[in-house]
Amino acid sequence: MTVSVEGYLAVVTETTGRVAAGQREAVGRAVDLLAEALRADGVIHAFGTGHSEALAMEIAGAGCAPVVAVWRGRRR
């Protein structure tokens, strides 16, 4: 099976567009909850299992907000 860059980007674009259209309200609520927590001097705990641990590490490592990454039973 051969996958081209164009084919990959087409699938990613279609998928993110579908998620954005179908989950816009839910994402908006999540953003509001995160913003409310940060305004109250809260900390966001990001976690993942398997490969999604990488996303938690990226979120915590960005340094834009007080975020603690939790993985494999440890907090970093």
C-alpha positions as CSV (number, residue, x, y, z in Angstrom):
1,M,0.0,0.0,0.0
2,T,1.4,3.4,-1.0
3,V,0.3,6.5,0.7
4,S,1.1,9.9,-0.8
5,V,1.5,13.2,1.0
6,E,-1.5,14.5,-0.8
7,G,-3.7,11.5,0.1
8,Y,-2.6,11.7,3.8
9,L,-3.3,15.5,3.9
10,A,-6.7,15.0,2.3
11,V,-7.7,12.4,4.9
12,V,-6.4,14.5,7.8
13,T,-8.2,17.6,6.4
14,E,-11.5,15.8,5.9
15,T,-11.3,14.1,9.4
16,T,-10.5,17.3,11.3
17,G,-13.2,19.2,9.4
18,R,-15.8,16.5,10.3
19,V,-14.7,16.5,13.9
20,A,-14.8,20.3,14.0
21,A,-18.3,20.4,12.5
22,G,-19.7,17.6,14.7
23,Q,-18.0,18.5,18.0
24,R,-17.8,22.3,17.9
25,E,-20.2,22.8,20.8
26,A,-18.4,20.2,23.0
27,V,-15.0,21.6,22.2
28,G,-16.3,25.1,23.1
29,R,-17.6,23.8,26.5
30,A,-14.2,22.1,27.1
31,V,-12.4,25.4,26.3
32,D,-14.6,27.3,28.7
33,L,-14.0,24.8,31.5
34,L,-10.2,25.0,30.9
35,A,-10.2,28.8,30.8
36,E,-12.4,28.9,34.0
37,A,-9.9,26.6,35.8
38,L,-6.9,28.7,34.8
39,R,-8.6,32.0,35.8
40,A,-9.2,30.4,39.2
41,D,-5.4,29.7,39.4
42,G,-6.1,26.0,38.8
43,V,-3.8,23.5,37.1
44,I,-4.6,21.4,34.1
45,H,-3.7,17.7,34.4
46,A,-3.0,16.1,30.9
47,F,-2.8,12.4,30.5
48,G,-2.7,9.7,27.9
49,T,-2.4,6.0,27.4
50,G,0.0,4.5,24.9
51,H,0.9,6.8,22.1
52,S,-1.4,9.6,23.4
53,E,1.0,10.1,26.3
54,A,3.1,12.1,23.8
55,L,0.3,14.6,23.5
56,A,0.2,15.1,27.3
57,M,3.9,15.6,27.3
58,E,3.7,18.2,24.5
59,I,0.9,20.0,26.3
60,A,2.8,20.1,29.6
61,G,6.1,21.0,27.9
62,A,4.7,24.0,26.0
63,G,4.9,26.1,29.1
64,C,1.9,28.3,28.1
65,A,-0.2,27.3,31.1
66,P,0.2,25.5,34.4
67,V,-0.1,21.9,33.2
68,V,1.0,18.7,34.8
69,A,1.5,15.6,32.6
70,V,0.5,12.3,34.2
71,W,1.6,9.1,32.7
72,R,2.6,5.6,33.8
73,G,1.5,6.5,37.3
74,R,3.9,9.4,37.6
75,R,3.4,13.1,37.4
76,R,5.9,15.3,35.7
